[in-house]
Amino acid sequence: MNLATTPTVKSLGNCAYQAIEKHFHKTIKWEKSVKKDENPEALHQMRVGMRRLRTAVSRFELCLNLPKSASDKNIGKIARILGNLRDLDVLKEILENNYKPHLLPKEQASLEIAFSTLAKQREVAFSQVQKILKDETYKSLKNHFQQWLEKPSYQPLADLPIQQVLPDLLLPEVSKLLLHPGWMVGTQVVNSEVVVQSNWTPEELEKNLKNQGKILHDLRKQAKRVRYQMELFTDLYGEAFTTHISQVKSIQEILGMLQDSMVLNEWLENIFKSEINEQISGLITLLAVNRYQLWQQWQPLQQQYLKPETRQNLYLTILPSLSIDN
């Protein structure tokens, strides 16, 4: 046997270490810039890094011996505080770039009330970010991850070949995505077949989003979890796997934009209250038009993932081709 040409079998532990190392270093890379509030992109990247690090920790915890401070819970706490600040930056960006240029001068002037409120809320959110990054929770998490990366510790499952356990890692979250009740929003079952209702008026959409928007938002979060998890293993699969990741990303992005529009609408209602239609009726109309357009983009994806063949194809792509000698 020529050992020089024999491929190295990657273990579950190998993959876990590589994922944690990658996303930990990508996260702390942006820390100084976030503390100085230099660039909204730095905050975005640190928040995403924390989310991806959390995915790596939660998916690989069955084979790792991590310090208690480097837990899914602590990462989630920090990510949420970063997220609160990032969400305000996103609201400001959407208002300034997507809507303000299309408003009449009178409404643009009224919108300054919203920007003023946004600035005050951002000050509070940024102080919370500064506080958590100085807190012992963050310092301990960072130090213990660095120590673990220098001297990693594993559980026995870490020695298993990654190809052997890939379906066990991926399929539980994929099943949660495919069985999520959010797929059924805007459908009806006719003769045991799920039919997507494509004739909703804008008014009917708004009514249904008000009642079932949280379910769609939760579907978006599950799509994000699946995407992040699948992206941990792109180098172990082929083109079909990458295509599925792109489709899951589209689900996440469209539902995310829909959620952003709904959140912005609610936020404006809390600021302007009974005067909202008098002050910014044009903006409220634009937001409703945007949601209706996004819904038209969403429905083809919804129809696709309600088809049995789409689900079967995704499962078969995840399952590796195993040859078993009898």
C-alpha positions as CSV (number, residue, x, y, z in Angstrom):
1,M,0.0,0.0,0.0
2,N,1.3,3.4,-0.9
3,L,0.6,5.5,2.2
4,A,1.5,8.7,0.5
5,T,-1.5,8.5,-1.7
6,T,-4.0,7.2,0.9
7,P,-6.5,9.9,1.7
8,T,-6.7,11.0,5.3
9,V,-10.1,10.2,6.9
10,K,-11.4,13.3,8.6
11,S,-13.0,12.7,11.9
12,L,-16.0,14.4,13.7
13,G,-13.5,16.0,16.0
14,N,-11.4,17.4,13.2
15,C,-14.5,19.1,11.7
16,A,-15.5,20.5,15.1
17,Y,-12.1,22.0,15.7
18,Q,-11.9,23.6,12.3
19,A,-15.4,25.1,12.6
20,I,-14.8,26.5,16.1
21,E,-11.4,27.9,15.2
22,K,-12.6,29.5,12.0
23,H,-15.7,31.2,13.5
24,F,-14.0,32.2,16.8
25,H,-11.2,34.0,15.2
26,K,-13.6,35.7,12.7
27,T,-15.6,36.9,15.6
28,I,-12.9,38.4,17.8
29,K,-11.3,40.0,14.7
30,W,-14.0,42.7,14.8
31,E,-14.1,43.3,18.6
32,K,-12.0,46.5,18.7
33,S,-13.8,48.1,15.8
34,V,-17.2,47.3,17.4
35,K,-16.1,48.8,20.7
36,K,-15.1,52.0,18.9
37,D,-18.3,52.0,16.9
38,E,-16.3,52.6,13.8
39,N,-18.3,50.8,11.2
40,P,-21.7,49.2,11.0
41,E,-20.2,46.4,9.0
42,A,-17.9,45.4,11.9
43,L,-20.9,45.0,14.1
44,H,-22.7,42.9,11.4
45,Q,-19.7,40.7,11.0
46,M,-19.2,40.1,14.7
47,R,-22.8,39.3,15.2
48,V,-22.8,36.8,12.3
49,G,-19.6,35.3,13.7
50,M,-21.2,34.8,17.1
51,R,-24.2,33.1,15.5
52,R,-22.0,30.8,13.4
53,L,-19.8,30.0,16.4
54,R,-22.9,29.2,18.3
55,T,-24.0,26.8,15.5
56,A,-20.7,25.1,15.6
57,V,-20.7,24.6,19.4
58,S,-24.3,23.4,19.5
59,R,-24.0,21.0,16.6
60,F,-20.7,19.5,17.8
61,E,-21.2,19.5,21.5
62,L,-21.8,15.8,21.5
63,C,-18.2,15.2,20.8
64,L,-16.5,18.1,22.7
65,N,-15.4,18.8,26.2
66,L,-15.8,22.6,26.3
67,P,-15.5,24.8,29.3
68,K,-18.8,25.9,30.8
69,S,-18.2,29.5,30.0
70,A,-17.9,28.6,26.3
71,S,-21.5,27.5,26.2
72,D,-24.2,27.9,23.6
73,K,-26.2,29.9,26.2
74,N,-23.4,32.5,26.8
75,I,-22.7,32.9,23.1
76,G,-26.4,33.4,22.5
77,K,-26.6,36.1,25.2
78,I,-23.7,38.1,23.6
79,A,-25.1,37.6,20.1
80,R,-28.5,38.9,21.2
81,I,-27.0,42.1,22.6
82,L,-25.0,42.6,19.4
83,G,-28.2,41.8,17.4
84,N,-30.3,44.5,19.2
85,L,-27.8,47.2,18.1
86,R,-27.5,45.7,14.6
87,D,-31.3,45.6,14.2
88,L,-31.5,49.4,14.8
89,D,-28.7,50.0,12.2
90,V,-30.7,47.9,9.7
91,L,-33.9,49.9,10.4
92,K,-32.0,53.2,9.8
93,E,-30.4,51.8,6.6
94,I,-33.8,50.7,5.3
95,L,-35.5,54.0,6.0
96,E,-32.7,56.1,4.6
97,N,-31.9,54.1,1.5
98,N,-35.1,52.3,0.5
99,Y,-37.9,54.6,1.5
100,K,-36.9,58.2,2.3
101,P,-35.9,59.1,-1.2
102,H,-39.4,58.1,-2.5
103,L,-41.3,60.3,0.0
104,L,-42.7,63.8,-0.4
105,P,-40.7,66.6,1.3
106,K,-43.4,66.8,4.0
107,E,-43.1,63.2,4.9
108,Q,-39.3,63.3,4.8
109,A,-39.5,66.1,7.4
110,S,-41.8,64.0,9.6
111,L,-39.4,61.1,9.3
112,E,-36.8,63.1,11.2
113,I,-38.9,62.3,14.3
114,A,-38.3,58.6,13.7
115,F,-34.5,59.2,13.1
116,S,-34.3,61.1,16.4
117,T,-36.0,58.3,18.3
118,L,-33.7,55.8,16.5
119,A,-30.6,57.7,17.6
120,K,-31.7,57.6,21.2
121,Q,-32.5,53.9,21.1
122,R,-29.1,53.3,19.5
123,E,-27.3,55.0,22.3
124,V,-28.8,52.7,24.8
125,A,-28.2,49.6,22.7
126,F,-24.6,50.6,22.1
127,S,-24.0,51.1,25.8
128,Q,-25.2,47.6,26.3
129,V,-22.8,46.3,23.7
130,Q,-19.9,48.1,25.4
131,K,-21.0,46.7,28.7
132,I,-21.2,43.1,27.6
133,L,-17.8,43.3,25.8
134,K,-16.2,44.4,29.1
135,D,-18.2,41.9,31.2
136,E,-16.6,38.8,32.7
137,T,-19.0,36.6,30.7
138,Y,-17.4,37.7,27.4
139,K,-13.8,37.8,28.7
140,S,-14.1,34.3,30.2
141,L,-15.7,33.0,27.0
142,K,-13.0,34.4,24.9
143,N,-10.1,33.2,27.1
144,H,-11.5,29.7,27.5
145,F,-12.1,29.3,23.8
146,Q,-8.5,30.3,23.2
147,Q,-7.3,27.8,25.8
148,W,-9.4,25.0,24.3
149,L,-8.1,25.7,20.8
150,E,-4.5,25.4,22.2
151,K,-5.3,22.2,24.0
152,P,-8.6,20.7,22.7
153,S,-10.5,18.1,24.6
154,Y,-12.9,15.6,23.1
155,Q,-15.5,13.0,23.9
156,P,-15.2,9.4,22.4
157,L,-17.5,10.2,19.5
158,A,-14.9,12.6,18.1
159,D,-13.0,9.8,16.6
160,L,-15.8,8.7,14.3
161,P,-15.3,9.3,10.6
162,I,-17.3,12.5,9.6
163,Q,-18.8,10.8,6.6
164,Q,-20.3,8.2,8.8
165,V,-22.2,10.6,11.0
166,L,-23.0,13.5,8.6
167,P,-26.7,12.4,8.1
168,D,-27.2,12.1,11.8
169,L,-25.9,15.7,12.3
170,L,-27.8,17.3,9.4
171,L,-31.1,15.5,9.1
172,P,-32.7,16.4,12.5
173,E,-32.6,20.2,11.8
174,V,-33.6,19.6,8.1
175,S,-36.6,17.7,9.3
176,K,-37.6,20.5,11.7
177,L,-37.4,22.9,8.7
178,L,-39.5,20.8,6.4
179,L,-42.1,20.1,9.1
180,H,-42.4,23.7,10.2
181,P,-46.0,25.0,10.4
182,G,-44.9,28.2,8.6
183,W,-45.1,26.3,5.3
184,M,-48.8,26.1,5.7
185,V,-49.5,29.8,6.0
186,G,-51.6,30.8,3.0
187,T,-52.5,27.3,2.0
188,Q,-55.5,25.0,2.1
189,V,-55.7,21.2,1.9
190,V,-57.9,19.9,-1.0
191,N,-58.3,16.2,-1.4
192,S,-55.2,15.5,0.7
193,E,-53.1,17.9,-1.4
194,V,-51.7,21.2,-0.1
195,V,-52.7,24.1,-2.4
196,V,-51.1,27.5,-2.1
197,Q,-53.6,30.3,-2.3
198,S,-52.3,32.7,-4.9
199,N,-55.2,35.1,-5.0
200,W,-54.9,37.0,-1.8
201,T,-55.5,40.8,-2.0
202,P,-53.1,43.1,-0.3
203,E,-55.7,43.6,2.5
204,E,-56.0,39.8,3.0
205,L,-52.2,39.5,3.2
206,E,-51.9,42.2,5.8
207,K,-54.6,40.5,7.9
208,N,-52.9,37.1,7.7
209,L,-49.4,38.6,8.4
210,K,-50.8,40.2,11.5
211,N,-52.1,36.9,12.7
212,Q,-49.4,34.5,11.5
213,G,-46.3,36.7,11.0
214,K,-44.6,35.2,14.1
215,I,-44.9,31.7,12.6
216,L,-43.2,32.9,9.4
217,H,-40.5,34.6,11.4
218,D,-39.8,31.4,13.2
219,L,-39.6,29.5,9.9
220,R,-37.0,32.1,8.8
221,K,-35.0,31.4,12.0
222,Q,-35.1,27.6,11.3
223,A,-34.0,28.2,7.7
224,K,-31.0,30.2,9.1
225,R,-30.1,27.4,11.5
226,V,-30.2,24.8,8.7
227,R,-28.2,27.0,6.4
228,Y,-25.5,27.7,9.0
229,Q,-25.3,24.0,9.8
230,M,-25.1,22.9,6.2
231,E,-22.4,25.5,5.5
232,L,-20.2,23.7,8.0
233,F,-19.9,20.8,5.6
234,T,-19.8,22.3,2.1
235,D,-16.3,20.9,1.4
236,L,-17.7,17.3,2.1
237,Y,-20.4,17.5,-0.6
238,G,-20.8,18.4,-4.2
239,E,-22.7,20.9,-6.3
240,A,-26.2,19.6,-5.5
241,F,-25.6,20.3,-1.8
242,T,-24.4,23.9,-2.5
243,T,-27.6,24.4,-4.6
244,H,-29.8,23.4,-1.7
245,I,-27.9,25.8,0.6
246,S,-28.6,28.6,-1.9
247,Q,-32.3,27.7,-1.9
248,V,-32.4,27.7,1.9
249,K,-30.6,31.0,1.9
250,S,-33.3,32.4,-0.4
251,I,-36.0,31.3,2.1
252,Q,-34.2,33.0,4.9
253,E,-33.6,36.2,3.0
254,I,-37.1,36.7,1.6
255,L,-38.8,35.9,4.9
256,G,-36.2,38.1,6.6
257,M,-37.1,41.1,4.4
258,L,-40.7,40.5,5.1
259,Q,-40.0,40.5,8.8
260,D,-37.9,43.6,8.6
261,S,-40.9,45.4,6.9
262,M,-43.3,44.3,9.5
263,V,-41.0,45.3,12.4
264,L,-40.4,48.7,10.8
265,N,-44.1,49.2,10.4
266,E,-44.8,48.3,14.0
267,W,-41.9,50.5,15.2
268,L,-43.3,53.5,13.3
269,E,-46.7,52.9,14.7
270,N,-45.3,53.0,18.2
271,I,-43.6,56.4,17.5
272,F,-46.4,58.2,15.6
273,K,-49.4,56.5,17.2
274,S,-52.7,58.0,16.1
275,E,-51.0,60.6,13.8
276,I,-49.2,58.0,11.7
277,N,-51.6,58.3,8.7
278,E,-51.4,62.1,8.8
279,Q,-47.6,62.2,9.2
280,I,-46.3,59.4,7.0
281,S,-49.2,57.8,5.1
282,G,-47.0,57.5,2.0
283,L,-44.4,55.5,3.8
284,I,-46.9,53.1,5.3
285,T,-48.3,52.6,1.8
286,L,-44.8,51.8,0.4
287,L,-44.2,49.3,3.2
288,A,-47.4,47.5,2.4
289,V,-46.6,47.4,-1.3
290,N,-43.2,46.0,-0.4
291,R,-44.7,43.2,1.7
292,Y,-47.1,42.3,-1.1
293,Q,-44.2,42.1,-3.6
294,L,-42.1,40.0,-1.2
295,W,-45.1,37.7,-0.8
296,Q,-45.2,37.1,-4.5
297,Q,-41.5,36.1,-4.4
298,W,-42.1,33.9,-1.4
299,Q,-44.9,31.8,-2.9
300,P,-42.9,30.0,-5.6
301,L,-40.4,28.9,-2.9
302,Q,-43.3,27.8,-0.7
303,Q,-44.8,25.7,-3.5
304,Q,-41.4,24.2,-4.3
305,Y,-40.8,23.0,-0.7
306,L,-44.3,21.6,-0.3
307,K,-43.6,19.2,-3.1
308,P,-42.6,15.7,-2.0
309,E,-39.9,15.5,-4.7
310,T,-38.1,18.6,-3.3
311,R,-38.0,17.1,0.2
312,Q,-36.9,13.7,-1.1
313,N,-34.1,15.3,-3.2
314,L,-32.8,17.2,-0.2
315,Y,-32.7,14.1,1.9
316,L,-31.0,12.0,-0.8
317,T,-28.4,14.7,-1.3
318,I,-27.5,14.7,2.4
319,L,-27.3,10.9,2.6
320,P,-23.9,9.8,1.5
321,S,-23.3,6.9,-0.9
322,L,-22.1,4.1,1.3
323,S,-20.8,0.8,0.0
324,I,-21.2,-2.0,2.6
325,D,-19.3,-5.2,2.1
326,N,-21.3,-8.2,3.1
